Amino acid sequence: MLKLCPFVKVALSTVLFTMLVCQNPAFAWNKAGHMVSGAIACLSFLLRMNKKLSITENY
């Protein structure tokens, strides 16, 4: 077993605890979140393509 000084043990346990606590918002990402972000990305893409097409149609 690896022997660590008390400061390192406290630091490591604090980092691990923080990582576990901070990942909770990631659990909220579900199908609805994917659908919303996909719709936003699709709309953004279509608007960009529409602008590019309207610019190139004039030439």
C-alpha positions, -999 to 999 in steps of 0.1 A, spaced: 0 0 0 12 35 -9 20 56 22 10 92 17 14 122 41 -18 135 56 -18 166 35 -17 146 3 -45 123 15 -67 154 23 -59 170 -10 -67 138 -30 -99 132 -12 -110 168 -17 -103 166 -54 -122 133 -58 -151 146 -38 -152 178 -59 -151 159 -91 -180 137 -80 -201 166 -68 -195 187 -99 -205 160 -123 -241 160 -110 -253 186 -136 -241 162 -163 -267 137 -152 -294 162 -161 -285 159 -198 -313 137 -213 -331 132 -246 -349 166 -244 -315 183 -239 -301 166 -269 -332 175 -290 -330 212 -280 -293 215 -288 -298 196 -321 -326 220 -331 -305 250 -323 -276 236 -342 -298 227 -372 -314 262 -372 -280 279 -370 -267 257 -399 -297 263 -421 -295 301 -415 -258 301 -425 -265 280 -456 -294 303 -466 -271 333 -463 -244 316 -484 -269 305 -510 -285 339 -513 -250 355 -517 -240 330 -544 -273 332 -563 -266 368 -573 -234 359 -592 
